[in-house]
Structures are given as structure tokens and as C-alpha cells.
Amino acid sequence: PEECAVFHCRGCWTVLGDSLQLCGQEPPGLSVLICFKVTSDVTWEDSLLVGLEGALLGCAYYLLFCRSCGSAVGFILYSSGSELAHLRDLFCFFKDSIICYFLKNQMIIEASKVTFPAVTLKK
């Protein structure tokens, strides 16, 4: 694929995932990359957090961390209203916490400045 990219932690450059695992478009109000699979360098705690403002208001989620440096890199949505229900149990990387390395042209670009082609999970 033309736009294959590897997702790295912005803090320490650990590989967290890749664009072949993208499975959805970012919803309004959330600047995230949505993946159905990540590397073993992505961890999360068993304690749920509850969103108190913004797009995650009232949602329960697990915060994702980079195993190498401990930076928060995203979340796994546990419960939400119907508008975000399609994100439940998926890995959502904060674009501001991720750097993308594009394989074809060997370029490094901040995830917040990248738009990937539309993808959705297929049955």
C-alpha cells in the first residue's frame, strides 16, 4: 500500500502500531488514530477513567501508555453514548502523542498533520 506508516511514541520513538491496523475514521472532536491491533509496547492499567469534559464527557475508558517511557498515548473506550459506540474496545492513539514514519518515502511526520485514507472494519 502507498501510505504504509509505522506509528511511534512521540516521547521515545518506540513502535506502537502501524497503518495496516487502522480501522476507522476519527470522530468529530477527537484527534485520534483508531486501530484494532497494537504492539506489545502498548500497555494499560485495569482502572477505568471517566471523561469529565470534551468529546469523552461521560465515557469510561482505559488510558494507553508506552511501555518504554510511560507516556500516555491513547485510550480504549469501555463505555460511551451511541455516538462513540463504534470505538468501544478499539485502540485510539492520540495524534498529538504519535509520530508517523512512512515506509515508501522514508519520511517522518507528526500524526496530527496526517490524513489517512478512509477505512472501516469489514465483516
Order of alpha helices (4+ residues) and beta strands (2+ residues): beta-beta-beta-beta-beta-beta-beta-beta-beta-beta-beta
